[in-house]
Structure formats: structure tokens, C-alpha cells
Amino acid sequence: MQEQDYDAELDARGLFCPEPVMMLHNRIVEISPGAVLKVVATDPSTTRDIPRFCQFLDHELVDSGEDGKEFVFYIRRGS
């Protein structure tokens, strides 16, 4: 995974399911459609939950990966 350009960031480190996805749901509506949100989390369940969140709510998961013990996601907000 390479560092991507992004418009906003959500720090969900130290939070556990379902908190990271709940925070993501609240944060994604604060950015414009087409903008990219970077999410950093430490809960391994986010590797399952965030892609599903994007799929169900029509957002694009631009990239994701693991950086040490952190999981990083780049999400482009859908319309």
C-alpha cells in the first residue's frame, strides 16, 4: 500500500467493534462526495467491517493495508 492523497482523516486507533464503523459512518457524511477519507484503526475486525461498510453504502475503498499494528483505509465518498 502506498500513501494516498486524502482530504480528511479519522483516527480510530484503540477503539473496538463497532466503534470504528460507527465513527466512520458519522465522519464520512462530513466530507464532500468524491473526497477521500483516510481511516487509521488498530482493531483487526475493521479489515472485514470497513470494506463491507463501503460496499453496502456505495463508497469506494480506494486502498487498504496494514502498517505495523495499524490498519489504514482510503475511502472515496460516494454520492
N, CA, C and O atoms as a GROMACS GRO file, in nm:
protein
  316
    1MET      N    1   0.084  -0.118   0.000
    1MET     CA    2   0.000   0.000   0.000
    1MET      C    3   0.088   0.124   0.000
    1MET      O    4   0.185   0.133   0.076
    2GLN      N    5   0.055   0.218  -0.085
    2GLN     CA    6   0.127   0.344  -0.092
    2GLN      C    7   0.045   0.454  -0.027
    2GLN      O    8  -0.078   0.447  -0.022
    3GLU      N    9   0.114   0.554   0.024
    3GLU     CA   10   0.045   0.671   0.080
    3GLU      C   11  -0.037   0.736  -0.030
    3GLU      O   12   0.014   0.761  -0.139
    4GLN      N   13  -0.162   0.762  -0.003
    4GLN     CA   14  -0.255   0.822  -0.098
    4GLN      C   15  -0.283   0.967  -0.058
    4GLN      O   16  -0.264   1.005   0.057
    5ASP      N   17  -0.327   1.045  -0.154
    5ASP     CA   18  -0.378   1.178  -0.122
    5ASP      C   19  -0.514   1.162  -0.055
    5ASP      O   20  -0.592   1.074  -0.093
    6TYR      N   21  -0.542   1.246   0.042
    6TYR     CA   22  -0.672   1.238   0.110
    6TYR      C   23  -0.713   1.376   0.156
    6TYR      O   24  -0.631   1.466   0.170
    7ASP      N   25  -0.842   1.390   0.181
    7ASP     CA   26  -0.900   1.519   0.218
    7ASP      C   27  -0.929   1.532   0.366
    7ASP      O   28  -0.933   1.643   0.419
    8ALA      N   29  -0.949   1.421   0.434
    8ALA     CA   30  -0.982   1.420   0.577
    8ALA      C   31  -0.933   1.290   0.637
    8ALA      O   32  -0.905   1.193   0.566
    9GLU      N   33  -0.922   1.288   0.769
    9GLU     CA   34  -0.871   1.170   0.837
    9GLU      C   35  -0.957   1.136   0.958
    9GLU      O   36  -1.014   1.223   1.023
   10LEU      N   37  -0.966   1.006   0.986
   10LEU     CA   38  -1.036   0.956   1.104
   10LEU      C   39  -0.940   0.866   1.180
   10LEU      O   40  -0.892   0.766   1.126
   11ASP      N   41  -0.912   0.901   1.303
   11ASP     CA   42  -0.824   0.821   1.389
   11ASP      C   43  -0.912   0.733   1.478
   11ASP      O   44  -0.974   0.781   1.572
   12ALA      N   45  -0.915   0.604   1.447
   12ALA     CA   46  -0.995   0.509   1.524
   12ALA      C   47  -0.905   0.413   1.602
   12ALA      O   48  -0.948   0.304   1.639
   13ARG      N   49  -0.781   0.453   1.625
   13ARG     CA   50  -0.687   0.367   1.699
   13ARG      C   51  -0.735   0.349   1.843
   13ARG      O   52  -0.781   0.444   1.908
   14GLY      N   53  -0.724   0.226   1.891
   14GLY     CA   54  -0.762   0.196   2.029
   14GLY      C   55  -0.910   0.167   2.047
   14GLY      O   56  -0.953   0.134   2.158
   15LEU      N   57  -0.988   0.179   1.942
   15LEU     CA   58  -1.132   0.152   1.951
   15LEU      C   59  -1.162   0.012   1.898
   15LEU      O   60  -1.091  -0.040   1.813
   16PHE      N   61  -1.267  -0.048   1.951
   16PHE     CA   62  -1.304  -0.183   1.912
   16PHE      C   63  -1.445  -0.186   1.855
   16PHE      O   64  -1.527  -0.099   1.884
   17CYS      N   65  -1.473  -0.287   1.775
   17CYS     CA   66  -1.601  -0.307   1.709
   17CYS      C   67  -1.715  -0.290   1.810
   17CYS      O   68  -1.711  -0.349   1.918
   18PRO      N   69  -1.813  -0.210   1.778
   18PRO     CA   70  -1.847  -0.149   1.650
   18PRO      C   71  -1.805  -0.002   1.638
   18PRO      O   72  -1.843   0.064   1.542
   19GLU      N   73  -1.728   0.049   1.734
   19GLU     CA   74  -1.697   0.192   1.738
   19GLU      C   75  -1.630   0.247   1.612
   19GLU      O   76  -1.671   0.353   1.565
   20PRO      N   77  -1.528   0.180   1.554
   20PRO     CA   78  -1.466   0.239   1.434
   20PRO      C   79  -1.564   0.261   1.319
   20PRO      O   80  -1.558   0.364   1.252
   21VAL      N   81  -1.654   0.166   1.296
   21VAL     CA   82  -1.750   0.181   1.186
   21VAL      C   83  -1.856   0.286   1.220
   21VAL      O   84  -1.902   0.358   1.132
   22MET      N   85  -1.894   0.296   1.346
   22MET     CA   86  -1.989   0.400   1.387
   22MET      C   87  -1.927   0.538   1.367
   22MET      O   88  -1.994   0.629   1.319
   23MET      N   89  -1.802   0.552   1.403
   23MET     CA   90  -1.732   0.680   1.383
   23MET      C   91  -1.717   0.709   1.234
   23MET      O   92  -1.732   0.823   1.191
   24LEU      N   93  -1.686   0.606   1.156
   24LEU     CA   94  -1.673   0.622   1.012
   24LEU      C   95  -1.805   0.670   0.952
   24LEU      O   96  -1.807   0.760   0.868
   25HIS      N   97  -1.914   0.610   0.994
   25HIS     CA   98  -2.045   0.648   0.944
   25HIS      C   99  -2.073   0.796   0.970
   25HIS      O  100  -2.127   0.865   0.883
   26ASN      N  101  -2.037   0.846   1.087
   26ASN     CA  102  -2.059   0.986   1.122
   26ASN      C  103  -1.962   1.078   1.047
   26ASN      O  104  -2.000   1.189   1.007
   27ARG      N  105  -1.839   1.034   1.028
   27ARG     CA  106  -1.736   1.119   0.967
   27ARG      C  107  -1.752   1.130   0.816
   27ARG      O  108  -1.728   1.237   0.760
   28ILE      N  109  -1.793   1.024   0.749
   28ILE     CA  110  -1.799   1.025   0.602
   28ILE      C  111  -1.901   1.126   0.551
   28ILE      O  112  -1.884   1.181   0.442
   29VAL      N  113  -2.006   1.151   0.627
   29VAL     CA  114  -2.108   1.248   0.583
   29VAL      C  115  -2.059   1.392   0.597
   29VAL      O  116  -2.122   1.484   0.544
   30GLU      N  117  -1.950   1.412   0.668
   30GLU     CA  118  -1.895   1.547   0.686
   30GLU      C  119  -1.806   1.590   0.570
   30GLU      O  120  -1.769   1.708   0.560
   31ILE      N  121  -1.770   1.496   0.481
   31ILE     CA  122  -1.686   1.532   0.367
   31ILE      C  123  -1.772   1.532   0.240
   31ILE      O  124  -1.880   1.473   0.237
   32SER      N  125  -1.723   1.598   0.138
   32SER     CA  126  -1.797   1.610   0.012
   32SER      C  127  -1.794   1.480  -0.067
   32SER      O  128  -1.697   1.404  -0.058
   33PRO      N  129  -1.898   1.454  -0.145
   33PRO     CA  130  -1.894   1.339  -0.235
   33PRO      C  131  -1.771   1.348  -0.325
   33PRO      O  132  -1.741   1.454  -0.380
   34GLY      N  133  -1.701   1.237  -0.341
   34GLY     CA  134  -1.579   1.234  -0.421
   34GLY      C  135  -1.453   1.258  -0.341
   34GLY      O  136  -1.343   1.228  -0.389
   35ALA      N  137  -1.466   1.312  -0.220
   35ALA     CA  138  -1.349   1.336  -0.135
   35ALA      C  139  -1.303   1.203  -0.074
   35ALA      O  140  -1.381   1.108  -0.063
   36VAL      N  141  -1.176   1.198  -0.034
   36VAL     CA  142  -1.118   1.076   0.021
   36VAL      C  143  -1.092   1.092   0.170
   36VAL      O  144  -1.034   1.192   0.215
   37LEU      N  145  -1.136   0.994   0.246
   37LEU     CA  146  -1.116   0.989   0.390
   37LEU      C  147  -1.014   0.881   0.423
   37LEU      O  148  -1.027   0.767   0.378
   38LYS      N  149  -0.912   0.917   0.499
   38LYS     CA  150  -0.814   0.819   0.548
   38LYS      C  151  -0.858   0.775   0.686
   38LYS      O  152  -0.884   0.858   0.774
   39VAL      N  153  -0.866   0.644   0.707
   39VAL     CA  154  -0.904   0.588   0.836
   39VAL      C  155  -0.787   0.504   0.888
   39VAL      O  156  -0.735   0.418   0.816
   40VAL      N  157  -0.747   0.530   1.012
   40VAL     CA  158  -0.642   0.452   1.077
   40VAL      C  159  -0.704   0.384   1.198
   40VAL      O  160  -0.764   0.449   1.283
   41ALA      N  161  -0.690   0.251   1.205
   41ALA     CA  162  -0.752   0.173   1.312
   41ALA      C  163  -0.655   0.066   1.361
   41ALA      O  164  -0.559   0.030   1.293
   42THR      N  165  -0.682   0.014   1.480
   42THR     CA  166  -0.600  -0.093   1.537
   42THR      C  167  -0.680  -0.222   1.556
   42THR      O  168  -0.621  -0.326   1.585
   43ASP      N  169  -0.810  -0.217   1.541
   43ASP     CA  170  -0.895  -0.335   1.558
   43ASP      C  171  -0.893  -0.419   1.431
   43ASP      O  172  -0.935  -0.370   1.326
   44PRO      N  173  -0.847  -0.544   1.437
   44PRO     CA  174  -0.842  -0.630   1.318
   44PRO      C  175  -0.978  -0.650   1.251
   44PRO      O  176  -0.983  -0.678   1.131
   45SER      N  177  -1.086  -0.637   1.325
   45SER     CA  178  -1.219  -0.656   1.264
   45SER      C  179  -1.251  -0.548   1.161
   45SER      O  180  -1.341  -0.566   1.079
   46THR      N  181  -1.178  -0.436   1.163
   46THR     CA  182  -1.202  -0.333   1.063
   46THR      C  183  -1.166  -0.381   0.923
   46THR      O  184  -1.219  -0.329   0.825
   47THR      N  185  -1.076  -0.480   0.912
   47THR     CA  186  -1.040  -0.532   0.780
   47THR      C  187  -1.159  -0.603   0.714
   47THR      O  188  -1.161  -0.620   0.592
   48ARG      N  189  -1.254  -0.643   0.792
   48ARG     CA  190  -1.377  -0.703   0.741
   48ARG      C  191  -1.489  -0.600   0.736
   48ARG      O  192  -1.563  -0.592   0.638
   49ASP      N  193  -1.502  -0.522   0.842
   49ASP     CA  194  -1.616  -0.431   0.856
   49ASP      C  195  -1.612  -0.311   0.762
   49ASP      O  196  -1.715  -0.273   0.707
   50ILE      N  197  -1.496  -0.251   0.743
   50ILE     CA  198  -1.488  -0.130   0.660
   50ILE      C  199  -1.514  -0.161   0.513
   50ILE      O  200  -1.587  -0.086   0.449
   51PRO      N  201  -1.456  -0.267   0.455
   51PRO     CA  202  -1.493  -0.298   0.316
   51PRO      C  203  -1.643  -0.325   0.299
   51PRO      O  204  -1.701  -0.285   0.198
   52ARG      N  205  -1.704  -0.392   0.394
   52ARG     CA  206  -1.849  -0.416   0.388
   52ARG      C  207  -1.927  -0.285   0.399
   52ARG      O  208  -2.026  -0.265   0.328
   53PHE      N  209  -1.884  -0.197   0.487
   53PHE     CA  210  -1.946  -0.065   0.501
   53PHE      C  211  -1.946   0.006   0.366
   53PHE      O  212  -2.047   0.060   0.322
   54CYS      N  213  -1.830   0.005   0.299
   54CYS     CA  214  -1.818   0.072   0.170
   54CYS      C  215  -1.909   0.008   0.066
   54CYS      O  216  -1.975   0.078  -0.011
   55GLN      N  217  -1.912  -0.123   0.063
   55GLN     CA  218  -1.995  -0.194  -0.034
   55GLN      C  219  -2.143  -0.163  -0.014
   55GLN      O  220  -2.213  -0.133  -0.111
   56PHE      N  221  -2.190  -0.170   0.108
   56PHE     CA  222  -2.332  -0.151   0.134
   56PHE      C  223  -2.378  -0.006   0.118
   56PHE      O  224  -2.493   0.018   0.082
   57LEU      N  225  -2.288   0.090   0.144
   57LEU     CA  226  -2.327   0.230   0.137
   57LEU      C  227  -2.273   0.301   0.013
   57LEU      O  228  -2.279   0.424   0.004
   58ASP      N  229  -2.221   0.224  -0.082
   58ASP     CA  230  -2.179   0.274  -0.213
   58ASP      C  231  -2.065   0.377  -0.204
   58ASP      O  232  -2.067   0.479  -0.273
   59HIS      N  233  -1.968   0.349  -0.119
   59HIS     CA  234  -1.844   0.427  -0.114
   59HIS      C  235  -1.735   0.341  -0.177
   59HIS      O  236  -1.746   0.219  -0.180
   60GLU      N  237  -1.630   0.405  -0.228
   60GLU     CA  238  -1.522   0.331  -0.292
   60GLU      C  239  -1.406   0.312  -0.196
   60GLU      O  240  -1.352   0.409  -0.142
   61LEU      N  241  -1.368   0.189  -0.173
   61LEU     CA  242  -1.248   0.160  -0.095
   61LEU      C  243  -1.131   0.171  -0.192
   61LEU      O  244  -1.102   0.078  -0.267
   62VAL      N  245  -1.063   0.285  -0.189
   62VAL     CA  246  -0.957   0.315  -0.284
   62VAL      C  247  -0.835   0.227  -0.260
   62VAL      O  248  -0.775   0.174  -0.353
   63ASP      N  249  -0.800   0.210  -0.133
   63ASP     CA  250  -0.683   0.130  -0.096
   63ASP      C  251  -0.694   0.096   0.051
   63ASP      O  252  -0.760   0.165   0.128
   64SER      N  253  -0.628  -0.012   0.089
   64SER     CA  254  -0.621  -0.050   0.229
   64SER      C  255  -0.496  -0.133   0.250
   64SER      O  256  -0.443  -0.193   0.156
   65GLY      N  257  -0.450  -0.136   0.374
   65GLY     CA  258  -0.332  -0.214   0.405
   65GLY      C  259  -0.301  -0.208   0.552
   65GLY      O  260  -0.372  -0.146   0.631
   66GLU      N  261  -0.193  -0.275   0.587
   66GLU     CA  262  -0.150  -0.283   0.726
   66GLU      C  263  -0.014  -0.216   0.738
   66GLU      O  264   0.076  -0.241   0.658
   67ASP      N  265  -0.001  -0.132   0.839
   67ASP     CA  266   0.124  -0.063   0.865
   67ASP      C  267   0.163  -0.094   1.009
   67ASP      O  268   0.123  -0.025   1.102
   68GLY      N  269   0.241  -0.199   1.026
   68GLY     CA  270   0.273  -0.245   1.161
   68GLY      C  271   0.150  -0.305   1.224
   68GLY      O  272   0.096  -0.403   1.173
   69LYS      N  273   0.106  -0.248   1.335
   69LYS     CA  274  -0.014  -0.297   1.403
   69LYS      C  275  -0.135  -0.209   1.373
   69LYS      O  276  -0.239  -0.221   1.439
   70GLU      N  277  -0.122  -0.122   1.274
   70GLU     CA  278  -0.231  -0.035   1.237
   70GLU      C  279  -0.284  -0.073   1.099
   70GLU      O  280  -0.210  -0.117   1.012
   71PHE      N  281  -0.414  -0.055   1.083
   71PHE     CA  282  -0.481  -0.080   0.955
   71PHE      C  283  -0.521   0.054   0.897
   71PHE      O  284  -0.579   0.138   0.966
   72VAL      N  285  -0.489   0.074   0.770
   72VAL     CA  286  -0.513   0.202   0.705
   72VAL      C  287  -0.606   0.180   0.586
   72VAL      O  288  -0.588   0.087   0.508
   73PHE      N  289  -0.706   0.266   0.574
   73PHE     CA  290  -0.805   0.258   0.467
   73PHE      C  291  -0.821   0.396   0.404
   73PHE      O  292  -0.822   0.497   0.474
   74TYR      N  293  -0.833   0.399   0.273
   74TYR     CA  294  -0.864   0.521   0.200
   74TYR      C  295  -0.999   0.500   0.132
   74TYR      O  296  -1.015   0.410   0.049
   75ILE      N  297  -1.094   0.583   0.168
   75ILE     CA  298  -1.232   0.565   0.124
   75ILE      C  299  -1.277   0.691   0.051
   75ILE      O  300  -1.273   0.802   0.105
   76ARG      N  301  -1.321   0.673  -0.076
   76ARG     CA  302  -1.378   0.784  -0.151
   76ARG      C  303  -1.529   0.785  -0.128
   76ARG      O  304  -1.598   0.686  -0.152
   77ARG      N  305  -1.578   0.897  -0.080
   77ARG     CA  306  -1.721   0.907  -0.052
   77ARG      C  307  -1.803   0.901  -0.180
   77ARG      O  308  -1.774   0.971  -0.277
   78GLY      N  309  -1.904   0.818  -0.178
   78GLY     CA  310  -1.998   0.810  -0.290
   78GLY      C  311  -2.100   0.923  -0.280
   78GLY      O  312  -2.095   1.006  -0.190
   79SER      N  313  -2.191   0.924  -0.374
   79SER     CA  314  -2.294   1.029  -0.373
   79SER      C  315  -2.405   0.987  -0.283
   79SER      O  316  -2.503   1.060  -0.267
   0.00000   0.00000   0.00000
